[in-house]
Amino acid sequence: MLYPSSFPIDPVLPDLKEAIRAHPAVILQAPPGSGKTTRVPLALLEIFPPGKGRIVMLEPRRLAAVAAARWMARGLGEKIGRTLGYSIRFDSRVTDQTRIELVTEGILTRRITADPTLEGVAMVIFDEFHERSLQADLNLAFCLDVQRSLREDLKILVMSATLDSGPLAALLGEAPVIHTEGRLFPVEERYKECRSSSTAVWPGDCAMTPGPG
């Protein structure tokens, strides 16, 4: 596997798996760069074996859907369309082997409209839900309706970096909220030495201060 050895989100993955096994809906709060987009779907494959259904992950933008799918496929050492696939407007790379499919908002809306039972789908992941859009909210409402009226086995995971999780957890039936921290790096401030004779110069102005001559 070509992935980095660790991600900030790794320590909470066991808790996330247990929460998903025990609850119909779960919320994951993780800051940008923690690995939730590319790490979580792969970690959940062991919960949903091939015969149980596909993981469908909603991405707000086409570029993000394609890039994330290709990155995860490369991490597995596979070509796109095997374990990892995507479906966006005018382009679809999925096969019978695909277990994780990244889709955009319009694709998921049309799929639910055409097949209200979401046959062959074991879980729907809403990534970057804090960005909020009418269509993302509509898709979540559709999935909740499918889960509560037709598919009690359908799992829902909402992932966000900054969303207020309280009201959303209540909407999802008091869904558990899993939190994780990001990775911090030390920052060192360095200022360019001023070559001006002026004493009333801020460090940030040094580069713009002409030197002697």
Order of alpha helices (4+ residues) and beta strands (2+ residues): alpha-beta-alpha-beta-alpha-beta-beta-beta-alpha-beta-alpha-beta-alpha-beta
